[in-house]
Amino acid sequence: MRDSSDTPLCISPVASGFGLILFGLMLAIFLGALDQTIVAVSLGTLSNQLGDSQHLAWIISGYLAAMTVSTPLFGKLGDLYGRRRLLLIAIGWFTLASMACGLAHTMAQLITARVLQGLGAGGLATLSQAIIGDLLPARQRGRYQGYISGTFALASVAGPLLGGLLTAHASWRWIFWINLPLGLAAGLLCRHALRDLPSPRHAPHIDYPGALLLVGGLTSLLFAISGSGEIPGLAGDDTHIVLTVVSALTLSGFVIQQKRSPDPLLPLYLLTERHPLLSALVALFASLQMIVLTVILPLRHQMLTDRSVDEAAMHVLPLVVGVPVGAFLSGRVMTRIGRYKAQILLGTLLLPACIAGLACTSLQSVYLSGFWMLICGAAIGCQFPASMVSIQMSVSASHIGVATSTLNLLRALGGALGIALISRLLLLLLRRAGADASLAGSGLAGGLSVEVLETVFRHLLLIDASLAIPALVVAIYLPDRSLDATP
């Protein structure tokens, strides 16, 4: 809980130099979020040019796994050593790894560089959002966390569109090289603008056994969820079982270690007390839905209309616009009314209804489909800054970094769960409809007619709408607190 002695350095948003700070933090977040999805539409080109399709999934899975496991580590290290120093290290690491991705000539080189890139990306969002918590009083955080969350969401959903354009009109290498000038600009801005950010004065203590157990447990869990892990000599189902058991044992050891550690890497009250736990679950469900819709909607358009990847990506532009707009408006409302729960309730109430509306709307109804996608995006976006402010309100200032990283960790897990769940559901529905092949990247799947495919996607979206209902239950039980002008 909050301790009155733990007070962040609060500055006015109108103070000289704050705009520069905000722009630098938004640029850092944009980098990490963009590379989660920017390679999605370029996988076919990468496979052809690098001559390897067997390990293609690792280009995305390796990045997401590395980013997820490094997120809580950066959060804790930022609390211990100072967030400015760690943010500059993360930006530099990410930029150099991006250069290595662009220079890769084999699939093994690219996957290795992507893992290194993901390790740096884990610090970008967590440290930037924690710095907002350091600098601003609680009531002002909502507005600026809205900018930060909107930037993260915009980069995530716009990644496939930008990646498709760069690959089609330049080279797949530019989806990584574009990070070099952006990373340099972000590093210079943050180095200058954050020079007065205070560093902790207490002697740091790092829980190394806890860090190793957490990294091992999360890595096993992510590969078990995604199905991308391969263990030589084992069948696919056996690999899944082994990874699940290893993950359960390792994470259980991590919990035991945290109870014993004098300075735990992840204070367990964040996962046991009502307020921080429910705040993080809101972010998990919102991230799950964002990733699911980002995958389903372009695929639906592409399979039903036989259009190109670029055209299918453009089809979801209303969703791309809606997420940052929702985040921006949520942050502004938080600053005005001094509350965060109303926005979360509104988002979780609208989302299942709008997904159901989208399921029942034909692709030929362009404007109505666009309306439903816009509201879906806004409903998701408004939950991100509100959940971030909520969890930061539930902890002491000395734990803002680890609380922020915990929320981002569950957001990453939500995205991984969403991709794994929706891909399996789609394959199951296609097979039940009579498809005789795995999901195709374009055209019709397994020889099914457009009418049958339309029914499949309608059912898939209705299932997804039902998956959004538990988030509403979580939001109802989330505590609501006044965002005072002081922390």
N, C-alpha and C positions, 0 to 999 in steps of 0.2 A: 504494500500500500504506500501511498505518498507520504513522504517525510518532509516536514516544513524546512528542515535544514538542507534538503536537496533541492536547490533552486537553479534552474538553467539561466544562462545569460540571455536576458530578454532585451530586444531592441525594437524600435518602431519600424513597421513596414515602410514608412515614408522617409526613414533615415537615409542619409547619403550612402550610396553603395549597396543598399539592400536589393535593388533591382538587378545589379550585377551578380550578387550572390544567388538569387533565384534563377537567373538565366543559366549560370554555370551548373547548378544542381539539376535543372531540367534537362540540360544537354547531356549530363552524365547518365541520368536515368534513361533518356532516349536511346543511348548507345546500347545499354544492356538489354532493354526490352525489345528493341528492333531485331537483334540477332537471335532471339528465341524462334522467330517465325520467318525471317527473311529468306531462308534457304528452302522453305517448304516447296515452292513451285519450281525450284531449280534442280531438284534431285535427279530428274531424268537426264538433264544436260550433264550434271556432275558424273553420273554413272557412265554415260557414253564417253566422255572425254578422259576420265580416269580409269576406265576399263574395269570397273568393279561394281557390281550391283548387290553382291551378297551381304556386304557390310554397310549398306546405304543408311539403314536406320540409325546407326551409331553417330552419324553427322548431327542429328537432332538429339538423340538420347544422351550421347556423351556430353553435349553442351548443357542440357537441362539437368543432368545428374550432377555435374561439377558445380553448376550455379547453385543448385539446391543445397548441396553439402557445405559449400563455402559461405552461404548466407548467414547461418547462426554464428559461424566463427568470426566473420567480419563484425557482426553486431557486438559480440563480446569483446573483441580486440579493440573496437572503437571506444567502448566504455573504459577499457584499461589504459590505452595509449594515446587516445585523442582521435577524433573522427577526421580532422583535416589531414593528418599524416596518412591514415589508412585509406582515405578517399583518393589521395594522390597516388598512392601505391596501386590501388585497384584500377584507376584510369590508365596509368602507365602500363601495367601488366596487360590489361585488356587490349590496348592499342598495339603493343608489340605482338601479341598473339594474333590479332587481326591481320597484321602484316604477314605473319607466318602462314595463315590460312590462304591468303591470296597468292603466296609463292609456292604452295604445295603442288607436287607433281604426281603423287600417288595417293591412294585412298588412306593408307596408313598415316602418311604425313598430315593429311587434312584432318583426320579424326583426332590425332594427337594435338594438333593446333587448336581444334575446336574444344577439346577438354580444357586446355590451358586458358582459352578465351572464356569459357564458362566459369573457371575459378575466379577470374577477375571480375566478371559480370555480377557475381554474388554480392560484391561489396557496393556496387554502384547505387542500386535502389535503396538498400537498407541504410547505408550511411547518409545518403542525401535526405531521406525522410526523417532520420533521427536528428540531423542537423537542424531541420525546420523545428523539431521539438525542442532543441537546445536554444534556439534564437528567439522564439515567439511565445507570448503568453497563450494560454489554452484557447481563449476566445478567438484569437487571430489565426490560430493554426488551421482551422477549418478551411478558410479561404485559400490558403497557400498549399495545404495538402491537396486541395482540389486541383490546383494547377499541376502539382507533382503527379497525382494519381491519374489525371487526364492525360498527361504526357506519356506515362507508362502504358496506359490502355491504348492510346492512339498508335504508339509505336508497335505494340503487339499485334493489333488487328490490321494495321497498314503494312506490316512487314511483307506478307505475300505479294501484295500489289507492287510495292517498290522492287522486291526481288525479281518479279516477273519482268518488269520494265527494264531493269538493268541487264538481266540475262538476255533478253530478246534484242536489245538495241546496243549493247556494249559487250560485256563478257561476264561470266559468272564470277570471275575474280573481283569485279567491282562491287559485288555485294559485301565483300570484306574490306576492300581498299577504301571504300567510302568512309570507313571508321577512322582512317588516319588523320585527315584534317579535322574531323569532328572531335576526336580524342585529344589532339593537340590543343584545340581551342578550349575544350572543357578543362584540361589540366592547367593551362595558363590562367583561365578565369578563376578557378577554384583556389589556385595557389595564391593569387593576389587578393581575391575578395574575402577569403576566410583566414587571412593572416592574424586577425585578432581573436579567433575562436579559441577559447581556453582549453588547455589540456589537463587531464587528471593529475593531481598532485600526490596521490597515494601510490605505494609500491605495487606493481602489478603481480598478480598470481594467476598462472595459467593452469587449467586442469587438463593436462596432456592426455591422461588415460580416458577422460570423458570425451575429449575431442576425437580420439581414435575410434572409440566405440560409436560415437554419433556418425562419423563419416562412414564407417563400415555398415552400420545399420541402415542409414538412409540410402546408401548406394544399392545395397541388396534390395531394399523395399522398392526403389524406383524401377530397377530392372525387372523385379517380379511383377510390378504393376504394368509396365509397358510391354513386357514380353520380348524385349530386345536383347536380353542377356542370353548368352550361349555358353554352356559348359560342355566341353568335349566329352564324348562317350555317353551322354545322357540324352534321352528323348526330350521333346519340348515340354511335356507335362512334368517329367521328372525334374527338369531344370527349374520350372516354376515352383515346385514343392520345395526343392533345396533352397532356393533363394528366399522363399517365404519363411522357412524355418530359421535360416541364418539371420534374417532380418529380425525376427521375433526374439531370438536369443540375444543378439547383439544390443538391440534397443532395451531389452530388460536389464542387461548389464549396465547400460548407460544410466538408466533410472537409479539403480543401486549405487552407482558411482556418484551421481548427483546428490543423493541423500548423505553420502559420506564426506563430500568435498566441502571445505570451509568457504570456498568461493566458487559455486557451481557455474558451469558454462551456461546452463539453462535452468534458472530457478523454477522448481517444479510447481510453484503456486500459479505460474502462468498457464499451466495445463490442468489445474485442479480447481482454482477459484473461479467463480461464476463469471465475473465481469471480463477478465482477460480472455478466458476460454471462449465465451460466446462471441466476443469481438473478433477473435481469430477465425471462428467457424463461419461468421458472416463473410469474411474475405475469401475463405475456401470455397464456399458455394458460389459466390459471385465470379471468382476466377474460373471455376469449373464450367459455368454457363457461358462465359465469354469465349473460352477455348472451344467448347462444343459447338456453339453457333458459328464461330469463325471457320470451323471445319465443315459442318453440315451444309451451310447455305451455299457456298461456292460449288461444292460437290453436287448438291441437288440441282443447281442451275446447269452445271456442265453435263450431267448425265441425262437430264430431261430435254435439253436443247441441243446437245452435241456442239456446244460452243467451245472456243479456245480458253486456255487458262486465264489469259489476260481479261477476256470478256467476263468470265465467271467471277473473277476477283472484283471487277468493277461493279458487278451486280450487288455486292454487299456494301457498297459505299455508304448507304444510310446507317448501317450498323457501325461502320468506322467513324462516322460523324457523331452518332448518338452517344457513344461511350465517353469521349472527352467532354462533350456538352453537358452530360449528366453529372460528371465529376466537378466541372466548373460551377454549375448551378448549385450543387449540393454544398460545396465549400462556401459560396456566397451566402446561402441561407443559414448555414451554421454560424457564420460570423454575425448575421443579423439577429437571429432569434436566440443564440447562445445554447442550442441543443443539437444533438446528433441523432437521436433515436428516430425522430419523425421521418428523416430522409431514408433511413434503412428500412423502416416499415413500409414506406411508399414504394421503394424499389422492389422489395420482396413480394409485395402484394400485386404490383403491376406485371412483374416478369412472367409468372406462369400463365396469366390471362393473355398476354401479348404473344407468347410462344404458341399457345393454343390457337389464337387468331391467325397467326402466320401459317400454322398447319392446315387450317381450313381455307386458306386463300390460294387461288391458282396463280401460277407464275405469270399468266397472261394479265392478271390484275396488277399492273406494274406499280401504280400509285398506292394502292392499298397495301401491297407487300412492302413497299418502301416505308409506309407509315408504321406498320408493325415492327419492322427492323429498327427504325429510328427510336421508337419507344422502348424496345428491348434494350438497345444500346444505352439509352439514357437511364433505364432502370438499373442496369448493371453498374454503370459509371457512378451513379449517386451513392452507391454503397461503399466504394473504395475509400474516399477521404473520410467518410463518417466512421468507418470501422477503424481506420488508422488513428484518428483523434480519440476514439473510444478506448482503444487499448493503451495509448499513451497516457490517458487520464487515469488509468487504473494502476499505474506503477509509479515508483519514485523516480526522480530525475536521473539517479545513478543507474537505473535499469531501463531507460528509454531505448537505448541501442539494442539490448537483447530482446525487449518486447517488440520493437519494430521488426527485428530479424525473425522472430517467431511468427509474426503475422505473415511476413513475406514467405517464410518457409511453408506455411499452410496454403498460401496462394499457389506456390509452385506445385505442391502435392495435389491441390485441387485441379490444376491444369493437367497434370499427368493422369489423374484418375479420369478426368473428362475425356481425354484422347483415347485411353484404353477402353473405357466403358462404351463410348459411342461407336468406336470401330467394331467392337465385338457385337453390339446390338445390330448394327447395320448389316454385317455379314450374316447374322442369324436370320434377320428378316428377309434378306435376299434369298437365302437358301430355302426358307419356308415358302417363298413366293415361286420357287421353281428354278432359281438360277443354278446353272451347272458349272460355274466358275467363280473364282475369287473376285473381289471387288475390282473393277477396272478403273483406270485413271481417267478415261474419257469415253464418250459414247454410251451405249447400253451395256448393262452388266449381265453376263450369262445369257444373252439372247432374250431378255425380258422386254416386253413392250413398254412404251412410254406410260401408258395407263397404269400398268402394274407397278412400275417404278414410282409413279406419283403417289400411289397408295402406300408403298413402302415408306417413302419419306414422310407422308402424312402421319403414319403410325409412329415413326421414329420421333418426330417433333412432339407428338402428343405424349409419348413416354418421357421425353425431355421436360415437357411442361410439368409432369407429375414429379420429376426429380427436383424441381424448383420449390415445391411446397414445403419440404423440411426447413428451408431457409427462413420461411415466414414464421414457423414455430420458434426457431432460434431467435429471430428478431423480436418476437412478442415478449420473450423472457429476458431479453437484454436489459440491464439496468440503464436508466437515463440520468445523466448528471448535468448540472448547469455548468457551462463553460465560462468561468469567471474571467475577468480581465486580467487577473494575476494567476500565475501557475499554481 
